[in-house]
Amino acid sequence: MAQLLVRDIETSVVRKLRSSAAAQGVSVEEAHRRLLRSALFGNNPGPKRNFIEYLRSIPQGEDVEFPRTDDLPRLVEL
């Protein structure tokens, strides 16, 4: 992966980035990467699909198998 070195950043910007990183529970570098991704690609990178397109992408047919979770049935106390 490439590396970027950013120089001459105002102290207030660095302070705000550190505060944001701490609030997210990540490193300053990761907060910086997230900020760049968000600025360049928006909050949801990748192709945007609507719900109908999502439904159409679900495999169809009798041979399609959907895995089931192993934690069912579970005990329920009422």
KAVEN-V655395 format. One line per field, one symbol per residue. ss: DSSP state (@ for helix, = for strand, . for the rest). phi: phi as a letter, one per 20 degrees, with the letter a starting at -180 (. if undefined). burial: b if it has 9 or more other ideal C-beta (glycine too) atoms within 8 Angstrom, else e. A space follows every 10 residues. Layout:
# KAVEN-V655395
ss: ???
phi: ???
burial: ???
This chain:
# KAVEN-V655395
ss: .......... @@@@@@@@@@ @@@@...@@@ @@@@@@@@@@ @......... @@@@@@@... .......... ........
phi: .fccdddlef gfffffffff fffemcffff ffffffgffe dnfcfofece ffffffefgc ofefddfdfe edfdfcdd
burial: eeeeeeeeee eeebeebbeb beebeeeeeb bbebbebbee eeeeeeeeee eeebeeeeee eeeeeeeeee eeeeeeee
